[in-house]
Amino acid sequence: MSFNLKEMLKDLSNASDIGEVFEAEDIVLRYLSEFADCRRLKDGSLAAELPSSRSETTLLLDAHIDEVGFIVTHVTSDGFLRLSPIGGIDARMLPAQRITVLSGKPTKAVFCSTPPHLKSKEQKVKPLDELFADTGLSKKAAEIIAPGDVAVFSVKAAELYGDTVCGKAMDNRAGVAVLLGVAETLKNKELPVRVCMQFSRMEELGLRGAKTAAYDIDPDFAVCVDTTFGSYPNIPPHKTGDLGRGPMLGVSPILSGDITARLKRTAAESGIPLQFEVMGGKTGTNADVISLNRKGVPTGLLSVPIRSMHSPAETVQMGDIEAAVKLLSNFILNWEDHHA
C-alpha cells in the first residue's frame, strides 16, 4: 500500500468505526500487517508491534479509533427514527444533518428541521431524544433498520485552504494517522525500544478500550495521541491551541513528568513546533486509564488541535499531524539517549 499521510487521514475520516463496524480498523490493519505483527483484542481494539527491536522495554503508543455517533432506539410506522447518542453529541447542530445508518444495508437519513416560518418565538433547542430522523422510506424503514443499529454523520472529508482538512471523526483519526505516520517512518529501522501500538475502541464511552488493551499489552511506558480544542472565535484562548503551530504536549500531575520532559526536549532538539496544554488533574483521554494499568505506567500525552470537535466538520491542519509524527519518531529513535 502506498502511503500518503493526507490521503490516509481522509480515508480514515470517511470510514466508520463504531459498535460492531470496524472499517477504520480494517484500513489500519491492511497497512500495518505488511510489516508489523497485528492482532485484534477481545474488545475489538487493534494491537500492533513494530519489528526490529531486541529491547525488553515496551513503549506503547495509543490512539483511540472510535467515533461519536448514534444508536437507533425506535423505528416509527411511517419511517422516522428515534436515536440516542454514542459519545458526546451537541443537539444544537443536529437539525438538517445527514446521517448514515449502518444496518445490513447502509441507509441515509436526515434529522428533521422545523422551517423558520413555522417556529414559535419560544421554541428552544430540542434534546436528541425529542428529535426524529427521516429515512424517506415510510413503512419500508422497519424492514431495513432495527433498534440497535448504529449511525454516523454522513459526510466526506474535504480539503480546505492549504493543508487544512475537514471531516467527521478527526477525533481521533488524526491521532490514528499520527501513529501510522510513525510506523511508516520507523519501518525497516532498528529500534532501541520495543514499540507497540494500540488503536483502542470505546474511548467515547468512558476510555474502556484503552483500559483493557493496555492490560493485555502491559507496557513499561506509554504516550497517548489524541485531539484537543483548536482556537476559534469566542472561545477562551487559554483553553485552546492554534492550528498550524504544532501539536500540544499535555502537562498534568497525573502524567509522567519524565516522559513529558523528554518529549519537550526532543521537540527543542529537532526544531519541532510545540504547544502546551496544562491540566490540573484528569486529561479526559486514554492517558487517564493507561497510567493506572497494573502497577502503573509512566504516560505522556500529545494532542492535535482540531476545530468543531464532535461534529461532522472537525477541522485539522496537516502540519500539526506531520509535526507530531516527527516528534514521536525522533523520541523513539533517541530512546537510549533519553534513558541513559
C-alpha atoms as one frame of an Amber mdcrd trajectory, in Angstrom:
protein
   0.000   0.000   0.000   1.412   3.404  -0.975   1.480   5.877   1.908   0.319
   9.475   1.711  -0.463  10.933   5.132  -3.176  13.341   3.973  -4.927  10.736
   1.844  -4.668   8.234   4.700  -6.302  10.752   7.052  -9.142  11.360   4.590
  -9.705   7.625   4.135  -9.768   7.131   7.911 -12.210  10.016   8.332 -14.554
   8.638   5.685 -14.530   5.176   7.263 -16.775   4.236  10.191 -15.667   2.606
  13.425 -18.481   2.333  15.935 -20.420  -0.516  17.514 -19.663  -3.662  15.522
 -18.441  -1.707  12.487 -14.638  -1.847  12.017 -13.989  -0.006   8.732 -11.268
   2.311  10.056  -9.530  -0.568  11.811  -9.582  -2.540   8.587  -7.700   0.315
   6.874  -5.086   0.304   9.640  -4.801  -3.463   9.520  -4.301  -3.538   5.736
  -1.456  -1.065   6.039   0.336  -2.290   9.167   0.030  -6.010   8.500   2.546
  -5.622   5.653   5.376  -5.179   8.153   4.042  -5.361  11.732   2.637  -8.086
  13.951  -1.066  -7.215  14.296  -3.887  -8.779  16.273  -7.397  -7.931  17.378
  -8.064  -7.893  21.093 -11.189  -9.235  22.770 -12.940  -5.865  22.849 -12.251
  -5.283  19.146  -9.293  -2.934  19.638  -6.347  -3.449  17.311  -2.822  -4.036
  18.610   0.393  -3.952  16.582   4.074  -4.486  17.352   6.713  -2.911  15.150
   9.655  -5.162  14.217  13.408  -4.646  14.618  13.909  -4.310  18.338  15.728
  -6.585  20.772  14.804  -4.487  23.794  12.679  -5.933  26.573  11.369  -2.455
  27.415   7.965  -1.773  25.843   6.774   1.668  24.787   3.076   1.801  23.984
   1.634   4.371  21.574  -2.141   4.689  21.904  -4.751   6.368  19.717  -8.451
   5.680  20.044 -10.076   4.835  16.739 -13.782   5.002  17.616 -16.018   7.966
  16.846 -19.144   9.623  18.189 -22.432   8.648  16.621 -25.911   7.370  17.309
 -27.885   4.236  18.072 -31.420   3.659  16.822 -33.896   3.226  19.667 -37.164
   3.150  17.699 -38.452   2.998  14.117 -41.891   4.532  13.616 -44.506   3.035
  11.318 -44.068   5.931   8.893 -40.266   5.657   8.581 -38.893   8.067  11.172
 -36.146   7.154  13.619 -35.582   7.894  17.269 -31.914   7.843  18.259 -29.697
   8.117  21.317 -26.124   9.439  21.321 -22.970   7.331  21.340 -20.497   9.681
  22.953 -20.923  13.422  23.421 -23.261  14.884  20.803 -24.410  18.520  20.844
 -28.097  18.565  19.872 -27.855  22.194  18.710 -26.200  21.170  15.431 -28.377
  18.172  14.566 -31.431  19.575  12.706 -30.934  19.058   8.941 -27.761  16.985
   9.459 -27.436  13.876   7.323 -26.520  10.531   8.853 -25.897   7.011   7.596
 -27.490   4.143   9.477 -25.082   1.201   9.357 -27.655  -1.543   9.100 -27.175
  -4.580   6.854 -27.826  -2.176   4.002 -26.420   1.274   4.903 -29.288   3.736
   4.773 -29.253   7.519   4.556 -31.389   9.645   6.845 -31.627  13.295   7.852
 -32.586  14.873  11.147 -35.866  16.727  10.775 -35.657  20.503  10.926 -38.588
  22.828  11.594 -38.664  25.609   8.945 -38.134  29.081  10.417 -41.587  30.075
   9.136 -43.210  27.537  11.487 -41.102  28.059  14.581 -42.567  29.832  17.561
 -40.525  32.557  19.245 -40.382  30.482  22.408 -39.141  27.316  20.695 -35.819
  26.158  22.155 -33.226  23.657  21.010 -34.664  20.177  21.358 -32.617  17.433
  23.012 -31.700  14.450  20.871 -34.374  12.223  22.378 -37.026  14.636  21.065
 -35.671  14.724  17.505 -36.627  12.475  14.607 -34.538  11.404  11.641 -36.296
  10.971   8.309 -35.371   7.954   6.166 -37.826   8.712   3.378 -38.703   5.004
   3.388 -42.136   5.202   5.035 -43.254   1.738   6.119 -40.262   0.053   4.443
 -37.904   1.551   7.039 -38.747  -1.150   9.580 -37.742  -3.818   7.043 -34.216
  -2.348   6.717 -33.472  -0.659  10.042 -33.894  -2.107  13.523 -33.423  -0.783
  17.046 -29.779  -1.276  17.979 -28.418  -0.274  14.575 -25.736   2.421  14.818
 -25.368   5.555  12.731 -22.662   8.113  11.917 -22.575  11.519  10.302 -22.880
  11.221   6.528 -20.088  13.418   5.206 -16.892  13.022   3.201 -13.574  14.587
   4.162 -12.705  17.716   2.206  -9.597  19.839   1.817  -9.879  23.493   2.767
  -7.244  26.128   2.052  -3.671  24.878   2.083  -3.164  21.761   4.184  -6.344
  22.039   6.240  -8.689  19.038   6.151 -12.283  18.927   7.357 -14.480  15.883
   8.018 -16.067  13.646  10.614 -14.168  11.602  13.204 -10.946  13.621  13.088
 -11.268  12.934  16.823  -9.371  10.708  16.778  -8.475   9.617  13.253  -5.909
  12.431  13.411  -4.215  10.516  16.241  -4.509   7.272  14.288  -2.858   8.962
  11.300  -0.019  10.120  13.571   0.639   6.541  14.688   0.598   5.289  11.099
   2.991   8.058  10.126   5.319   6.971  12.938   5.097   3.351  11.779   5.987
   4.424   8.239   8.928   6.499   9.480  10.307   3.683  11.647   9.754   0.936
   9.085  12.958  -1.031   8.364  14.855   0.763  11.145  16.471  -0.958  14.100
  14.655   0.381  17.137  16.188   0.936  20.588  12.923   0.081  22.340  10.070
  -2.355  21.686   7.281  -0.282  20.148   3.685  -1.438  20.401   0.648   0.442
  19.147  -2.955   0.129  20.158  -5.896   1.529  18.241  -8.393   1.388  21.044
 -12.165   1.375  20.905 -14.892   2.836  23.118 -12.906   5.864  24.261 -16.030
   7.934  23.684 -17.882   5.607  26.071 -15.555   6.022  29.027 -11.994   5.087
  27.936 -12.986   1.417  28.017 -10.860   0.014  25.189  -7.609   1.596  26.334
  -8.026   0.133  29.796  -8.380  -3.459  28.594  -5.904  -3.144  25.715  -3.180
  -1.728  27.952  -3.726  -4.583  30.408  -3.210  -7.036  27.538  -0.038  -5.351
  26.202   1.375  -4.457  29.658   3.769  -1.654  28.617   6.578  -0.094  30.627
   5.957   3.391  29.220   3.226   4.961  27.103   2.338   8.006  25.042  -1.283
   8.696  24.136  -2.093  10.626  20.968  -5.475  12.323  20.878  -7.057  15.588
  19.771  -7.812  18.742  21.714  -9.661  22.014  21.221  -8.443  24.229  18.399
  -8.635  28.016  18.593 -11.820  29.592  17.351 -13.540  32.979  17.727 -15.442
  33.419  21.005 -13.614  30.510  22.700 -11.217  31.337  25.571  -7.708  31.188
  24.051  -6.198  29.671  27.201  -8.395  26.610  26.668  -7.337  26.019  23.051
  -4.363  25.524  20.753  -3.705  27.250  17.444  -3.953  25.201  14.282  -0.671
  25.168  12.403   1.553  25.827  15.429   2.301  22.208  16.227   0.818  19.516
  18.470   0.018  20.188  22.128   2.035  18.482  24.847  -0.059  17.592  27.869
   1.120  18.761  31.289  -0.688  17.326  34.289   0.092  15.891  37.744  -1.222
  12.530  36.568   1.112  12.435  33.559   4.752  11.376  33.750   6.958  14.417
  34.250   9.860  12.411  32.844   8.102  11.425  29.605   6.740  14.954  29.224
  10.211  16.467  29.677  11.745  14.073  27.146   9.099  14.903  24.557   9.684
  18.607  25.173  13.447  18.159  24.850  13.072  16.133  21.644  10.925  18.875
  20.111  13.517  21.526  21.028  16.446  19.473  19.704  14.584  18.652  16.460
  13.209  22.145  15.823   9.613  20.890  16.016   6.926  23.454  16.928   5.130
  22.555  20.149   2.288  23.994  22.187   1.312  23.139  25.746  -1.945  22.026
  27.309  -1.902  22.334  31.094  -4.449  20.404  33.153  -4.866  20.235  36.908
  -5.825  16.568  37.030  -7.577  14.170  34.677  -6.928  14.743  30.992 -10.152
  13.228  29.658  -8.066  10.963  27.400  -6.872   7.377  27.430  -3.818   8.540
  29.372  -6.022   8.583  32.475  -6.516   4.815  32.444  -3.273   3.677  30.815
  -1.267   5.406  33.546  -3.128   3.246  36.095  -2.524  -0.050  34.292  -1.401
  -2.869  36.606   1.355  -1.358  38.794   1.305   1.949  36.928   2.697   3.150
  33.597   4.576   6.453  33.151   2.474   8.072  30.442   2.732  11.162  28.245
   0.062  12.880  26.167   0.356  14.520  22.765  -2.716  16.077  21.146  -3.561
  17.518  17.729  -5.688  20.686  17.933  -8.932  20.484  15.963 -11.867  22.809
  15.474 -15.558  21.902  15.801 -14.936  18.764  17.867 -17.648  16.073  17.920
 -19.287  17.422  14.794 -19.356  16.420  11.101 -16.965  19.295  10.366 -13.942
  18.618  12.568 -11.013  20.562  11.118  -7.279  19.809  11.376  -4.053  21.160
   9.940  -1.753  18.605   8.323   1.332  20.435   9.573   0.344  19.647  13.167
  -0.057  15.952  12.341   3.262  15.861  10.499   4.993  17.586  13.412   3.549
  15.006  15.826   4.836  12.201  13.581   8.342  13.675  13.536   8.330  14.320
  17.293   7.290  10.789  18.254   9.602   9.189  15.689  12.621  11.118  16.980
  11.576  10.463  20.580  11.704   6.721  19.844  14.882   6.742  17.755  16.701
   8.646  20.522  15.273   6.465  23.297  18.623   5.229  24.575  19.992   8.793
  24.821  16.979   9.851  26.847  17.093   6.786  29.079  20.817   6.609  29.706
